[in-house]
Amino acid sequence: SSEIAAELIAALIEGGHAELLQDFAEPVALRGLCAFLGWRESQWEALGGWTHSNQQAALSRDRSAGRALAVLLAEHVTRNLEEHRGHHPARDLTDALLALDVDGERPSDEQLVAALRNWIAGEGTVAGGISVIVLRLAQDLDLQALLRRDPGLIPAAVEEILRVDDPL
């Protein structure tokens, strides 16, 4: 994820202007999720489109759109599961989920789709958390200076910022 963040920051610097959530936080969250799952990085934009459309369907209480989006995501996840079947040993989280054994049984594709749907939908929390941290650092120049002087404090600062300013 640090490589993804560095690449996006370089592009933002080159462009001279950016919208934090759209141009940095969401791409970091979605591209990081694809890396974590072992999915092709190019899928991040499709996942982002799904999460945005899903949020809109939920906000507008459009059940038919919500059902259609659920089917679309299930197909997408199932294709990824099929691509990962037979990877031994497990190379990433998708492989590990496919190899999972719960009381002698493997989870069904439907169970894996449900679990992965929640992880994918949770990208908004990650993107929100990044935005909260950046906002806090932009507003608190003393904290920013302290963390520049002592980067070892960054993990504790991140935890405290997210505790105080919950991204949800």
C-alpha positions in Angstrom: 0.0 0.0 0.0 2.9 2.4 0.6 3.9 1.9 -3.0 0.4 2.7 -4.2 0.2 5.8 -1.9 3.6 7.0 -3.2 2.6 6.6 -6.8 -0.7 8.5 -6.2 1.1 11.3 -4.3 3.6 11.7 -7.2 0.7 12.0 -9.7 -1.0 14.5 -7.5 2.1 16.6 -7.1 2.6 16.5 -10.9 -1.0 17.5 -11.5 -0.8 20.4 -9.0 -4.4 20.0 -7.7 -6.4 17.1 -6.3 -9.6 16.2 -4.5 -8.4 14.2 -1.5 -11.2 11.6 -1.3 -11.7 11.0 -5.0 -8.0 11.3 -6.2 -6.2 9.8 -3.2 -8.1 8.2 -0.4 -10.5 6.0 -2.4 -7.9 4.8 -4.9 -5.5 3.9 -2.1 -8.2 2.0 -0.3 -9.5 0.2 -3.4 -6.1 -0.5 -5.0 -4.8 -1.7 -1.6 -7.9 -4.0 -1.3 -7.1 -5.5 -4.7 -3.5 -6.1 -3.7 -4.6 -7.7 -0.3 -7.1 -10.0 -2.1 -4.6 -10.8 -4.9 -6.9 -9.4 -7.6 -5.7 -7.6 -10.6 -5.1 -3.9 -9.7 -7.1 -2.8 -12.7 -10.3 -4.0 -10.9 -10.2 -1.1 -8.4 -12.2 1.2 -10.6 -15.0 -1.4 -11.1 -15.1 -2.0 -7.3 -15.3 1.8 -6.8 -18.1 2.1 -9.2 -19.9 -0.7 -7.4 -19.5 0.9 -4.0 -20.7 4.3 -5.2 -23.7 2.8 -7.0 -24.5 0.6 -4.0 -24.4 3.7 -1.7 -26.7 5.5 -4.1 -29.2 2.6 -4.2 -29.2 2.4 -0.4 -29.7 6.1 0.0 -32.5 6.2 -2.5 -34.0 2.9 -1.2 -34.0 1.5 -4.7 -34.3 -2.2 -3.9 -34.3 -3.3 -7.5 -31.0 -1.4 -8.2 -29.6 -2.9 -5.0 -30.5 -6.4 -6.1 -29.0 -5.9 -9.5 -25.8 -4.5 -7.9 -25.6 -7.5 -5.6 -25.8 -9.9 -8.6 -23.2 -7.8 -10.4 -20.8 -8.0 -7.5 -21.4 -11.7 -6.9 -20.5 -12.4 -10.5 -17.3 -10.3 -10.2 -16.2 -12.0 -7.0 -17.1 -15.4 -8.3 -14.9 -14.8 -11.4 -12.0 -13.9 -9.1 -12.6 -17.0 -7.0 -12.4 -19.1 -10.1 -9.2 -17.5 -11.2 -7.7 -18.4 -7.8 -8.8 -22.0 -7.4 -6.0 -24.4 -7.2 -3.2 -21.9 -6.1 -1.1 -24.0 -3.7 0.3 -22.7 -1.4 -2.0 -19.7 -0.8 -0.4 -16.6 -2.1 -3.0 -14.0 -1.0 -6.2 -13.6 1.0 -8.4 -15.0 -1.8 -6.3 -18.2 -1.9 -6.4 -18.5 1.9 -10.2 -18.1 1.9 -10.6 -20.8 -0.8 -8.4 -23.1 1.3 -10.3 -22.3 4.6 -11.5 -25.3 6.5 -14.3 -24.9 9.0 -15.0 -28.1 10.9 -14.0 -30.1 7.9 -16.0 -28.1 5.4 -15.0 -25.4 3.0 -17.1 -22.3 2.7 -19.4 -22.1 -0.4 -18.9 -19.5 -3.0 -22.0 -17.8 -1.8 -20.5 -17.5 1.7 -17.3 -16.2 0.3 -19.2 -13.7 -1.8 -21.1 -12.4 1.3 -17.8 -12.0 3.3 -16.0 -10.3 0.4 -19.0 -8.0 -0.2 -18.6 -6.6 3.3 -14.9 -6.1 2.9 -15.4 -4.3 -0.4 -18.2 -2.2 0.9 -15.9 -1.3 3.9 -13.5 0.6 1.6 -15.4 3.7 2.4 -14.4 3.5 6.0 -10.7 3.2 5.0 -11.0 6.1 2.6 -12.8 8.1 5.3 -10.1 7.3 7.8 -7.4 8.6 5.4 -9.4 11.8 4.9 -9.9 12.3 8.6 -6.2 11.9 9.3 -5.2 14.3 6.5 -7.7 16.9 7.7 -6.5 16.6 11.3 -2.9 17.1 10.2 -3.8 20.0 8.0 -5.6 21.7 10.9 -3.0 20.9 13.6 0.3 22.2 12.5 1.9 21.5 15.9 1.0 17.8 15.6 2.2 17.8 12.0 5.6 19.2 13.1 5.8 16.8 16.0 5.3 13.8 13.7 7.8 15.1 11.2 10.4 15.3 14.1 9.5 11.9 15.5 8.0 9.6 12.9 7.9 6.8 15.5 4.9 8.5 16.9 2.9 8.2 13.7 1.2 4.8 14.5 0.0 6.0 17.9 -1.2 9.3 16.3 -3.1 7.5 13.6 -4.9 5.3 16.3 -5.7 8.4 18.4 -7.0 10.5 15.5 -9.2 7.6 14.4 -10.4 7.1 17.9 -11.4 10.7 18.4 -12.6 11.4 14.8 -14.2 8.1 13.8 -14.5 7.9 10.0 -18.0 6.4 10.2 
